[in-house]
Amino acid sequence: MAKTNPFQFIQQVRSEVSKVIWPTRREVLLTTGMVVAMAALTAVFFSLVDLVIRSGLTAILGAFG
Protein backbone atom coordinates (compact mmCIF):
# COMPACT_ATOMS: atom_id res chain seq x y z
CA MET A 1 0.00 0.00 0.00
CA ALA A 2 1.40 3.39 -0.99
CA LYS A 3 2.01 5.95 1.71
CA THR A 4 -0.03 9.14 1.60
CA ASN A 5 1.39 12.44 2.70
CA PRO A 6 -0.44 14.26 5.50
CA PHE A 7 -1.97 16.89 3.18
CA GLN A 8 -3.50 14.23 0.91
CA PHE A 9 -4.71 12.30 3.95
CA ILE A 10 -6.53 15.36 5.33
CA GLN A 11 -8.11 15.99 1.93
CA GLN A 12 -9.31 12.39 1.76
CA VAL A 13 -10.73 12.53 5.28
CA ARG A 14 -12.61 15.76 4.51
CA SER A 15 -13.96 14.20 1.32
CA GLU A 16 -15.22 11.13 3.19
CA VAL A 17 -16.72 13.14 6.06
CA SER A 18 -18.68 15.25 3.55
CA LYS A 19 -20.38 12.02 2.36
CA VAL A 20 -21.72 11.21 5.84
CA ILE A 21 -25.47 11.69 6.30
CA TRP A 22 -25.76 13.12 9.82
CA PRO A 23 -28.94 12.43 11.80
CA THR A 24 -31.31 15.28 12.53
CA ARG A 25 -31.80 16.60 16.05
CA ARG A 26 -35.24 14.93 16.15
CA GLU A 27 -33.77 11.56 15.15
CA VAL A 28 -31.07 11.81 17.83
CA LEU A 29 -33.61 12.71 20.52
CA LEU A 30 -35.98 9.94 19.42
CA THR A 31 -33.34 7.22 19.40
CA THR A 32 -31.90 8.46 22.70
CA GLY A 33 -35.36 8.25 24.25
CA MET A 34 -35.81 4.74 22.91
CA VAL A 35 -32.46 3.62 24.35
CA VAL A 36 -33.30 5.10 27.77
CA ALA A 37 -36.75 3.46 27.73
CA MET A 38 -35.35 0.05 26.76
CA ALA A 39 -32.64 0.30 29.44
CA ALA A 40 -35.31 1.12 32.05
CA LEU A 41 -37.51 -1.79 30.92
CA THR A 42 -34.54 -4.16 31.02
CA ALA A 43 -33.64 -2.98 34.54
CA VAL A 44 -37.21 -3.54 35.75
CA PHE A 45 -37.35 -6.98 34.11
CA PHE A 46 -34.12 -8.18 35.71
CA SER A 47 -35.10 -6.70 39.08
CA LEU A 48 -38.33 -8.72 38.97
CA VAL A 49 -36.47 -11.88 37.92
CA ASP A 50 -34.02 -11.34 40.80
CA LEU A 51 -36.90 -10.86 43.25
CA VAL A 52 -38.64 -14.06 42.11
CA ILE A 53 -35.45 -16.13 42.29
CA ARG A 54 -34.52 -14.69 45.70
CA SER A 55 -38.00 -15.35 47.07
CA GLY A 56 -37.99 -18.90 45.72
CA LEU A 57 -34.57 -19.67 47.18
CA THR A 58 -35.53 -18.15 50.52
CA ALA A 59 -38.67 -20.32 50.63
CA ILE A 60 -36.75 -23.47 49.67
CA LEU A 61 -33.87 -22.85 52.08
CA GLY A 62 -36.24 -21.74 54.85
CA ALA A 63 -38.07 -25.06 54.61
CA PHE A 64 -34.84 -26.89 55.48
CA GLY A 65 -33.72 -24.48 58.20
mmCIF file of the N, C-alpha and C atoms, coordinates in Angstrom:
data_MODEL
# 
_entry.id   MODEL 
# 
loop_
_atom_site.group_PDB 
_atom_site.id 
_atom_site.type_symbol 
_atom_site.label_atom_id 
_atom_site.label_alt_id 
_atom_site.label_comp_id 
_atom_site.label_asym_id 
_atom_site.label_entity_id 
_atom_site.label_seq_id 
_atom_site.pdbx_PDB_ins_code 
_atom_site.Cartn_x 
_atom_site.Cartn_y 
_atom_site.Cartn_z 
_atom_site.occupancy 
_atom_site.B_iso_or_equiv 
_atom_site.pdbx_formal_charge 
_atom_site.auth_seq_id 
_atom_site.auth_comp_id 
_atom_site.auth_asym_id 
_atom_site.auth_atom_id 
_atom_site.pdbx_PDB_model_num 
ATOM 1   N N  . MET A 1 1  ? 0.841   -1.174  0.000  1.00 0.00 ? 1  MET A N  1 
ATOM 2   C CA . MET A 1 1  ? 0.000   0.000   0.000  1.00 0.00 ? 1  MET A CA 1 
ATOM 3   C C  . MET A 1 1  ? 0.892   1.245   0.000  1.00 0.00 ? 1  MET A C  1 
ATOM 4   N N  . ALA A 1 2  ? 0.583   2.181   -0.871 1.00 0.00 ? 2  ALA A N  1 
ATOM 5   C CA . ALA A 1 2  ? 1.401   3.387   -0.993 1.00 0.00 ? 2  ALA A CA 1 
ATOM 6   C C  . ALA A 1 2  ? 1.123   4.328   0.167  1.00 0.00 ? 2  ALA A C  1 
ATOM 7   N N  . LYS A 1 3  ? 2.174   4.980   0.621  1.00 0.00 ? 3  LYS A N  1 
ATOM 8   C CA . LYS A 1 3  ? 2.005   5.947   1.709  1.00 0.00 ? 3  LYS A CA 1 
ATOM 9   C C  . LYS A 1 3  ? 1.413   7.238   1.160  1.00 0.00 ? 3  LYS A C  1 
ATOM 10  N N  . THR A 1 4  ? 0.593   7.877   1.970  1.00 0.00 ? 4  THR A N  1 
ATOM 11  C CA . THR A 1 4  ? -0.034  9.141   1.600  1.00 0.00 ? 4  THR A CA 1 
ATOM 12  C C  . THR A 1 4  ? 0.550   10.229  2.478  1.00 0.00 ? 4  THR A C  1 
ATOM 13  N N  . ASN A 1 5  ? 0.851   11.356  1.864  1.00 0.00 ? 5  ASN A N  1 
ATOM 14  C CA . ASN A 1 5  ? 1.386   12.437  2.700  1.00 0.00 ? 5  ASN A CA 1 
ATOM 15  C C  . ASN A 1 5  ? 0.253   13.043  3.521  1.00 0.00 ? 5  ASN A C  1 
ATOM 16  N N  . PRO A 1 6  ? 0.593   13.732  4.599  1.00 0.00 ? 6  PRO A N  1 
ATOM 17  C CA . PRO A 1 6  ? -0.443  14.263  5.504  1.00 0.00 ? 6  PRO A CA 1 
ATOM 18  C C  . PRO A 1 6  ? -1.470  15.171  4.817  1.00 0.00 ? 6  PRO A C  1 
ATOM 19  N N  . PHE A 1 7  ? -1.042  15.988  3.869  1.00 0.00 ? 7  PHE A N  1 
ATOM 20  C CA . PHE A 1 7  ? -1.969  16.892  3.185  1.00 0.00 ? 7  PHE A CA 1 
ATOM 21  C C  . PHE A 1 7  ? -3.011  16.100  2.393  1.00 0.00 ? 7  PHE A C  1 
ATOM 22  N N  . GLN A 1 8  ? -2.567  15.071  1.673  1.00 0.00 ? 8  GLN A N  1 
ATOM 23  C CA . GLN A 1 8  ? -3.501  14.235  0.914  1.00 0.00 ? 8  GLN A CA 1 
ATOM 24  C C  . GLN A 1 8  ? -4.442  13.485  1.863  1.00 0.00 ? 8  GLN A C  1 
ATOM 25  N N  . PHE A 1 9  ? -3.898  13.023  2.973  1.00 0.00 ? 9  PHE A N  1 
ATOM 26  C CA . PHE A 1 9  ? -4.710  12.301  3.953  1.00 0.00 ? 9  PHE A CA 1 
ATOM 27  C C  . PHE A 1 9  ? -5.839  13.188  4.467  1.00 0.00 ? 9  PHE A C  1 
ATOM 28  N N  . ILE A 1 10 ? -5.512  14.422  4.820  1.00 0.00 ? 10 ILE A N  1 
ATOM 29  C CA . ILE A 1 10 ? -6.529  15.356  5.329  1.00 0.00 ? 10 ILE A CA 1 
ATOM 30  C C  . ILE A 1 10 ? -7.573  15.626  4.262  1.00 0.00 ? 10 ILE A C  1 
ATOM 31  N N  . GLN A 1 11 ? -7.153  15.777  3.017  1.00 0.00 ? 11 GLN A N  1 
ATOM 32  C CA . GLN A 1 11 ? -8.115  15.992  1.926  1.00 0.00 ? 11 GLN A CA 1 
ATOM 33  C C  . GLN A 1 11 ? -9.046  14.788  1.779  1.00 0.00 ? 11 GLN A C  1 
ATOM 34  N N  . GLN A 1 12 ? -8.490  13.594  1.880  1.00 0.00 ? 12 GLN A N  1 
ATOM 35  C CA . GLN A 1 12 ? -9.309  12.389  1.761  1.00 0.00 ? 12 GLN A CA 1 
ATOM 36  C C  . GLN A 1 12 ? -10.294 12.262  2.927  1.00 0.00 ? 12 GLN A C  1 
ATOM 37  N N  . VAL A 1 13 ? -9.851  12.586  4.114  1.00 0.00 ? 13 VAL A N  1 
ATOM 38  C CA . VAL A 1 13 ? -10.734 12.534  5.282  1.00 0.00 ? 13 VAL A CA 1 
ATOM 39  C C  . VAL A 1 13 ? -11.870 13.524  5.120  1.00 0.00 ? 13 VAL A C  1 
ATOM 40  N N  . ARG A 1 14 ? -11.568 14.747  4.707  1.00 0.00 ? 14 ARG A N  1 
ATOM 41  C CA . ARG A 1 14 ? -12.610 15.760  4.513  1.00 0.00 ? 14 ARG A CA 1 
ATOM 42  C C  . ARG A 1 14 ? -13.603 15.324  3.444  1.00 0.00 ? 14 ARG A C  1 
ATOM 43  N N  . SER A 1 15 ? -13.094 14.690  2.393  1.00 0.00 ? 15 SER A N  1 
ATOM 44  C CA . SER A 1 15 ? -13.961 14.200  1.321  1.00 0.00 ? 15 SER A CA 1 
ATOM 45  C C  . SER A 1 15 ? -14.909 13.124  1.843  1.00 0.00 ? 15 SER A C  1 
ATOM 46  N N  . GLU A 1 16 ? -14.390 12.201  2.648  1.00 0.00 ? 16 GLU A N  1 
ATOM 47  C CA . GLU A 1 16 ? -15.224 11.128  3.189  1.00 0.00 ? 16 GLU A CA 1 
ATOM 48  C C  . GLU A 1 16 ? -16.235 11.655  4.201  1.00 0.00 ? 16 GLU A C  1 
ATOM 49  N N  . VAL A 1 17 ? -15.811 12.588  5.051  1.00 0.00 ? 17 VAL A N  1 
ATOM 50  C CA . VAL A 1 17 ? -16.724 13.145  6.062  1.00 0.00 ? 17 VAL A CA 1 
ATOM 51  C C  . VAL A 1 17 ? -17.871 13.898  5.393  1.00 0.00 ? 17 VAL A C  1 
ATOM 52  N N  . SER A 1 18 ? -17.608 14.521  4.244  1.00 0.00 ? 18 SER A N  1 
ATOM 53  C CA . SER A 1 18 ? -18.680 15.253  3.555  1.00 0.00 ? 18 SER A CA 1 
ATOM 54  C C  . SER A 1 18 ? -19.743 14.303  3.004  1.00 0.00 ? 18 SER A C  1 
ATOM 55  N N  . LYS A 1 19 ? -19.426 13.012  2.863  1.00 0.00 ? 19 LYS A N  1 
ATOM 56  C CA . LYS A 1 19 ? -20.382 12.022  2.359  1.00 0.00 ? 19 LYS A CA 1 
ATOM 57  C C  . LYS A 1 19 ? -21.298 11.481  3.467  1.00 0.00 ? 19 LYS A C  1 
ATOM 58  N N  . VAL A 1 20 ? -20.947 11.734  4.718  1.00 0.00 ? 20 VAL A N  1 
ATOM 59  C CA . VAL A 1 20 ? -21.722 11.211  5.839  1.00 0.00 ? 20 VAL A CA 1 
ATOM 60  C C  . VAL A 1 20 ? -23.076 11.909  5.901  1.00 0.00 ? 20 VAL A C  1 
ATOM 61  N N  . ILE A 1 21 ? -24.132 11.118  6.112  1.00 0.00 ? 21 ILE A N  1 
ATOM 62  C CA . ILE A 1 21 ? -25.470 11.688  6.302  1.00 0.00 ? 21 ILE A CA 1 
ATOM 63  C C  . ILE A 1 21 ? -25.709 11.745  7.807  1.00 0.00 ? 21 ILE A C  1 
ATOM 64  N N  . TRP A 1 22 ? -25.627 12.946  8.376  1.00 0.00 ? 22 TRP A N  1 
ATOM 65  C CA . TRP A 1 22 ? -25.755 13.121  9.817  1.00 0.00 ? 22 TRP A CA 1 
ATOM 66  C C  . TRP A 1 22 ? -27.215 13.085  10.216 1.00 0.00 ? 22 TRP A C  1 
ATOM 67  N N  . PRO A 1 23 ? -27.540 12.480  11.360 1.00 0.00 ? 23 PRO A N  1 
ATOM 68  C CA . PRO A 1 23 ? -28.944 12.430  11.800 1.00 0.00 ? 23 PRO A CA 1 
ATOM 69  C C  . PRO A 1 23 ? -29.428 13.820  12.223 1.00 0.00 ? 23 PRO A C  1 
ATOM 70  N N  . THR A 1 24 ? -30.737 14.014  12.090 1.00 0.00 ? 24 THR A N  1 
ATOM 71  C CA . THR A 1 24 ? -31.314 15.285  12.526 1.00 0.00 ? 24 THR A CA 1 
ATOM 72  C C  . THR A 1 24 ? -31.417 15.299  14.053 1.00 0.00 ? 24 THR A C  1 
ATOM 73  N N  . ARG A 1 25 ? -31.654 16.468  14.599 1.00 0.00 ? 25 ARG A N  1 
ATOM 74  C CA . ARG A 1 25 ? -31.805 16.598  16.054 1.00 0.00 ? 25 ARG A CA 1 
ATOM 75  C C  . ARG A 1 25 ? -32.971 15.741  16.543 1.00 0.00 ? 25 ARG A C  1 
ATOM 76  N N  . ARG A 1 26 ? -34.054 15.725  15.774 1.00 0.00 ? 26 ARG A N  1 
ATOM 77  C CA . ARG A 1 26 ? -35.238 14.933  16.147 1.00 0.00 ? 26 ARG A CA 1 
ATOM 78  C C  . ARG A 1 26 ? -34.901 13.441  16.181 1.00 0.00 ? 26 ARG A C  1 
ATOM 79  N N  . GLU A 1 27 ? -34.150 12.966  15.187 1.00 0.00 ? 27 GLU A N  1 
ATOM 80  C CA . GLU A 1 27 ? -33.766 11.556  15.148 1.00 0.00 ? 27 GLU A CA 1 
ATOM 81  C C  . GLU A 1 27 ? -32.888 11.184  16.343 1.00 0.00 ? 27 GLU A C  1 
ATOM 82  N N  . VAL A 1 28 ? -31.958 12.071  16.691 1.00 0.00 ? 28 VAL A N  1 
ATOM 83  C CA . VAL A 1 28 ? -31.074 11.808  17.833 1.00 0.00 ? 28 VAL A CA 1 
ATOM 84  C C  . VAL A 1 28 ? -31.879 11.747  19.118 1.00 0.00 ? 28 VAL A C  1 
ATOM 85  N N  . LEU A 1 29 ? -32.790 12.701  19.307 1.00 0.00 ? 29 LEU A N  1 
ATOM 86  C CA . LEU A 1 29 ? -33.610 12.713  20.520 1.00 0.00 ? 29 LEU A CA 1 
ATOM 87  C C  . LEU A 1 29 ? -34.522 11.495  20.581 1.00 0.00 ? 29 LEU A C  1 
ATOM 88  N N  . LEU A 1 30 ? -35.091 11.103  19.452 1.00 0.00 ? 30 LEU A N  1 
ATOM 89  C CA . LEU A 1 30 ? -35.984 9.944   19.416 1.00 0.00 ? 30 LEU A CA 1 
ATOM 90  C C  . LEU A 1 30 ? -35.234 8.662   19.754 1.00 0.00 ? 30 LEU A C  1 
ATOM 91  N N  . THR A 1 31 ? -34.092 8.452   19.125 1.00 0.00 ? 31 THR A N  1 
ATOM 92  C CA . THR A 1 31 ? -33.344 7.220   19.396 1.00 0.00 ? 31 THR A CA 1 
ATOM 93  C C  . THR A 1 31 ? -32.769 7.215   20.813 1.00 0.00 ? 31 THR A C  1 
ATOM 94  N N  . THR A 1 32 ? -32.386 8.379   21.325 1.00 0.00 ? 32 THR A N  1 
ATOM 95  C CA . THR A 1 32 ? -31.903 8.459   22.701 1.00 0.00 ? 32 THR A CA 1 
ATOM 96  C C  . THR A 1 32 ? -33.019 8.082   23.668 1.00 0.00 ? 32 THR A C  1 
ATOM 97  N N  . GLY A 1 33 ? -34.211 8.595   23.420 1.00 0.00 ? 33 GLY A N  1 
ATOM 98  C CA . GLY A 1 33 ? -35.361 8.253   24.253 1.00 0.00 ? 33 GLY A CA 1 
ATOM 99  C C  . GLY A 1 33 ? -35.664 6.768   24.209 1.00 0.00 ? 33 GLY A C  1 
ATOM 100 N N  . MET A 1 34 ? -35.553 6.167   23.037 1.00 0.00 ? 34 MET A N  1 
ATOM 101 C CA . MET A 1 34 ? -35.808 4.736   22.905 1.00 0.00 ? 34 MET A CA 1 
ATOM 102 C C  . MET A 1 34 ? -34.773 3.928   23.682 1.00 0.00 ? 34 MET A C  1 
ATOM 103 N N  . VAL A 1 35 ? -33.514 4.331   23.620 1.00 0.00 ? 35 VAL A N  1 
ATOM 104 C CA . VAL A 1 35 ? -32.456 3.620   24.348 1.00 0.00 ? 35 VAL A CA 1 
ATOM 105 C C  . VAL A 1 35 ? -32.694 3.719   25.854 1.00 0.00 ? 35 VAL A C  1 
ATOM 106 N N  . VAL A 1 36 ? -33.037 4.911   26.340 1.00 0.00 ? 36 VAL A N  1 
ATOM 107 C CA . VAL A 1 36 ? -33.296 5.097   27.773 1.00 0.00 ? 36 VAL A CA 1 
ATOM 108 C C  . VAL A 1 36 ? -34.497 4.247   28.205 1.00 0.00 ? 36 VAL A C  1 
ATOM 109 N N  . ALA A 1 37 ? -35.557 4.242   27.395 1.00 0.00 ? 37 ALA A N  1 
ATOM 110 C CA . ALA A 1 37 ? -36.750 3.459   27.731 1.00 0.00 ? 37 ALA A CA 1 
ATOM 111 C C  . ALA A 1 37 ? -36.430 1.964   27.764 1.00 0.00 ? 37 ALA A C  1 
ATOM 112 N N  . MET A 1 38 ? -35.692 1.467   26.793 1.00 0.00 ? 38 MET A N  1 
ATOM 113 C CA . MET A 1 38 ? -35.348 0.051   26.760 1.00 0.00 ? 38 MET A CA 1 
ATOM 114 C C  . MET A 1 38 ? -34.431 -0.322  27.929 1.00 0.00 ? 38 MET A C  1 
ATOM 115 N N  . ALA A 1 39 ? -33.512 0.565   28.291 1.00 0.00 ? 39 ALA A N  1 
ATOM 116 C CA . ALA A 1 39 ? -32.642 0.304   29.444 1.00 0.00 ? 39 ALA A CA 1 
ATOM 117 C C  . ALA A 1 39 ? -33.473 0.235   30.723 1.00 0.00 ? 39 ALA A C  1 
ATOM 118 N N  . ALA A 1 40 ? -34.452 1.133   30.865 1.00 0.00 ? 40 ALA A N  1 
ATOM 119 C CA . ALA A 1 40 ? -35.312 1.121   32.045 1.00 0.00 ? 40 ALA A CA 1 
ATOM 120 C C  . ALA A 1 40 ? -36.156 -0.165  32.095 1.00 0.00 ? 40 ALA A C  1 
ATOM 121 N N  . LEU A 1 41 ? -36.724 -0.563  30.959 1.00 0.00 ? 41 LEU A N  1 
ATOM 122 C CA . LEU A 1 41 ? -37.513 -1.793  30.920 1.00 0.00 ? 41 LEU A CA 1 
ATOM 123 C C  . LEU A 1 41 ? -36.659 -3.015  31.248 1.00 0.00 ? 41 LEU A C  1 
ATOM 124 N N  . THR A 1 42 ? -35.450 -3.044  30.735 1.00 0.00 ? 42 THR A N  1 
ATOM 125 C CA . THR A 1 42 ? -34.542 -4.155  31.021 1.00 0.00 ? 42 THR A CA 1 
ATOM 126 C C  . THR A 1 42 ? -34.201 -4.202  32.505 1.00 0.00 ? 42 THR A C  1 
ATOM 127 N N  . ALA A 1 43 ? -33.953 -3.039  33.109 1.00 0.00 ? 43 ALA A N  1 
ATOM 128 C CA . ALA A 1 43 ? -33.638 -2.977  34.539 1.00 0.00 ? 43 ALA A CA 1 
ATOM 129 C C  . ALA A 1 43 ? -34.812 -3.479  35.376 1.00 0.00 ? 43 ALA A C  1 
ATOM 130 N N  . VAL A 1 44 ? -36.020 -3.079  35.021 1.00 0.00 ? 44 VAL A N  1 
ATOM 131 C CA . VAL A 1 44 ? -37.212 -3.535  35.747 1.00 0.00 ? 44 VAL A CA 1 
ATOM 132 C C  . VAL A 1 44 ? -37.385 -5.046  35.590 1.00 0.00 ? 44 VAL A C  1 
ATOM 133 N N  . PHE A 1 45 ? -37.210 -5.544  34.370 1.00 0.00 ? 45 PHE A N  1 
ATOM 134 C CA . PHE A 1 45 ? -37.347 -6.979  34.115 1.00 0.00 ? 45 PHE A CA 1 
ATOM 135 C C  . PHE A 1 45 ? -36.370 -7.781  34.974 1.00 0.00 ? 45 PHE A C  1 
ATOM 136 N N  . PHE A 1 46 ? -35.095 -7.406  34.953 1.00 0.00 ? 46 PHE A N  1 
ATOM 137 C CA . PHE A 1 46 ? -34.117 -8.177  35.711 1.00 0.00 ? 46 PHE A CA 1 
ATOM 138 C C  . PHE A 1 46 ? -34.285 -8.010  37.220 1.00 0.00 ? 46 PHE A C  1 
ATOM 139 N N  . SER A 1 47 ? -34.801 -6.874  37.658 1.00 0.00 ? 47 SER A N  1 
ATOM 140 C CA . SER A 1 47 ? -35.099 -6.705  39.081 1.00 0.00 ? 47 SER A CA 1 
ATOM 141 C C  . SER A 1 47 ? -36.209 -7.660  39.506 1.00 0.00 ? 47 SER A C  1 
ATOM 142 N N  . LEU A 1 48 ? -37.236 -7.795  38.666 1.00 0.00 ? 48 LEU A N  1 
ATOM 143 C CA . LEU A 1 48 ? -38.326 -8.721  38.972 1.00 0.00 ? 48 LEU A CA 1 
ATOM 144 C C  . LEU A 1 48 ? -37.847 -10.174 38.950 1.00 0.00 ? 48 LEU A C  1 
ATOM 145 N N  . VAL A 1 49 ? -37.014 -10.520 37.977 1.00 0.00 ? 49 VAL A N  1 
ATOM 146 C CA . VAL A 1 49 ? -36.467 -11.878 37.922 1.00 0.00 ? 49 VAL A CA 1 
ATOM 147 C C  . VAL A 1 49 ? -35.641 -12.151 39.175 1.00 0.00 ? 49 VAL A C  1 
ATOM 148 N N  . ASP A 1 50 ? -34.831 -11.189 39.593 1.00 0.00 ? 50 ASP A N  1 
ATOM 149 C CA . ASP A 1 50 ? -34.022 -11.341 40.799 1.00 0.00 ? 50 ASP A CA 1 
ATOM 150 C C  . ASP A 1 50 ? -34.913 -11.533 42.033 1.00 0.00 ? 50 ASP A C  1 
ATOM 151 N N  . LEU A 1 51 ? -35.979 -10.753 42.115 1.00 0.00 ? 51 LEU A N  1 
ATOM 152 C CA . LEU A 1 51 ? -36.904 -10.858 43.248 1.00 0.00 ? 51 LEU A CA 1 
ATOM 153 C C  . LEU A 1 51 ? -37.555 -12.237 43.298 1.00 0.00 ? 51 LEU A C  1 
ATOM 154 N N  . VAL A 1 52 ? -37.992 -12.743 42.163 1.00 0.00 ? 52 VAL A N  1 
ATOM 155 C CA . VAL A 1 52 ? -38.635 -14.061 42.111 1.00 0.00 ? 52 VAL A CA 1 
ATOM 156 C C  . VAL A 1 52 ? -37.650 -15.154 42.514 1.00 0.00 ? 52 VAL A C  1 
ATOM 157 N N  . ILE A 1 53 ? -36.443 -15.105 41.958 1.00 0.00 ? 53 ILE A N  1 
ATOM 158 C CA . ILE A 1 53 ? -35.447 -16.131 42.290 1.00 0.00 ? 53 ILE A CA 1 
ATOM 159 C C  . ILE A 1 53 ? -35.064 -16.060 43.771 1.00 0.00 ? 53 ILE A C  1 
ATOM 160 N N  . ARG A 1 54 ? -34.868 -14.846 44.281 1.00 0.00 ? 54 ARG A N  1 
ATOM 161 C CA . ARG A 1 54 ? -34.516 -14.686 45.698 1.00 0.00 ? 54 ARG A CA 1 
ATOM 162 C C  . ARG A 1 54 ? -35.628 -15.210 46.597 1.00 0.00 ? 54 ARG A C  1 
ATOM 163 N N  . SER A 1 55 ? -36.872 -14.884 46.263 1.00 0.00 ? 55 SER A N  1 
ATOM 164 C CA . SER A 1 55 ? -38.002 -15.354 47.073 1.00 0.00 ? 55 SER A CA 1 
ATOM 165 C C  . SER A 1 55 ? -38.106 -16.871 47.029 1.00 0.00 ? 55 SER A C  1 
ATOM 166 N N  . GLY A 1 56 ? -37.924 -17.449 45.849 1.00 0.00 ? 56 GLY A N  1 
ATOM 167 C CA . GLY A 1 56 ? -37.985 -18.901 45.719 1.00 0.00 ? 56 GLY A CA 1 
ATOM 168 C C  . GLY A 1 56 ? -36.888 -19.590 46.519 1.00 0.00 ? 56 GLY A C  1 
ATOM 169 N N  . LEU A 1 57 ? -35.674 -19.067 46.426 1.00 0.00 ? 57 LEU A N  1 
ATOM 170 C CA . LEU A 1 57 ? -34.571 -19.666 47.180 1.00 0.00 ? 57 LEU A CA 1 
ATOM 171 C C  . LEU A 1 57 ? -34.763 -19.510 48.680 1.00 0.00 ? 57 LEU A C  1 
ATOM 172 N N  . THR A 1 58 ? -35.279 -18.357 49.096 1.00 0.00 ? 58 THR A N  1 
ATOM 173 C CA . THR A 1 58 ? -35.531 -18.146 50.524 1.00 0.00 ? 58 THR A CA 1 
ATOM 174 C C  . THR A 1 58 ? -36.576 -19.140 51.030 1.00 0.00 ? 58 THR A C  1 
ATOM 175 N N  . ALA A 1 59 ? -37.620 -19.367 50.234 1.00 0.00 ? 59 ALA A N  1 
ATOM 176 C CA . ALA A 1 59 ? -38.671 -20.321 50.627 1.00 0.00 ? 59 ALA A CA 1 
ATOM 177 C C  . ALA A 1 59 ? -38.113 -21.745 50.683 1.00 0.00 ? 59 ALA A C  1 
ATOM 178 N N  . ILE A 1 60 ? -37.315 -22.107 49.698 1.00 0.00 ? 60 ILE A N  1 
ATOM 179 C CA . ILE A 1 60 ? -36.746 -23.468 49.669 1.00 0.00 ? 60 ILE A CA 1 
ATOM 180 C C  . ILE A 1 60 ? -35.771 -23.667 50.825 1.00 0.00 ? 60 ILE A C  1 
ATOM 181 N N  . LEU A 1 61 ? -34.874 -22.715 51.010 1.00 0.00 ? 61 LEU A N  1 
ATOM 182 C CA . LEU A 1 61 ? -33.870 -22.853 52.075 1.00 0.00 ? 61 LEU A CA 1 
ATOM 183 C C  . LEU A 1 61 ? -34.491 -22.700 53.464 1.00 0.00 ? 61 LEU A C  1 
ATOM 184 N N  . GLY A 1 62 ? -35.565 -21.904 53.563 1.00 0.00 ? 62 GLY A N  1 
ATOM 185 C CA . GLY A 1 62 ? -36.236 -21.739 54.849 1.00 0.00 ? 62 GLY A CA 1 
ATOM 186 C C  . GLY A 1 62 ? -36.952 -23.012 55.261 1.00 0.00 ? 62 GLY A C  1 
ATOM 187 N N  . ALA A 1 63 ? -37.379 -23.815 54.300 1.00 0.00 ? 63 ALA A N  1 
ATOM 188 C CA . ALA A 1 63 ? -38.069 -25.065 54.606 1.00 0.00 ? 63 ALA A CA 1 
ATOM 189 C C  . ALA A 1 63 ? -37.123 -26.063 55.244 1.00 0.00 ? 63 ALA A C  1 
ATOM 190 N N  . PHE A 1 64 ? -35.838 -25.964 54.929 1.00 0.00 ? 64 PHE A N  1 
ATOM 191 C CA . PHE A 1 64 ? -34.842 -26.893 55.481 1.00 0.00 ? 64 PHE A CA 1 
ATOM 192 C C  . PHE A 1 64 ? -34.175 -26.348 56.729 1.00 0.00 ? 64 PHE A C  1 
ATOM 193 N N  . GLY A 1 65 ? -34.427 -25.092 57.066 1.00 0.00 ? 65 GLY A N  1 
ATOM 194 C CA . GLY A 1 65 ? -33.717 -24.481 58.197 1.00 0.00 ? 65 GLY A CA 1 
ATOM 195 C C  . GLY A 1 65 ? -34.511 -24.398 59.382 1.00 0.00 ? 65 GLY A C  1 
# 
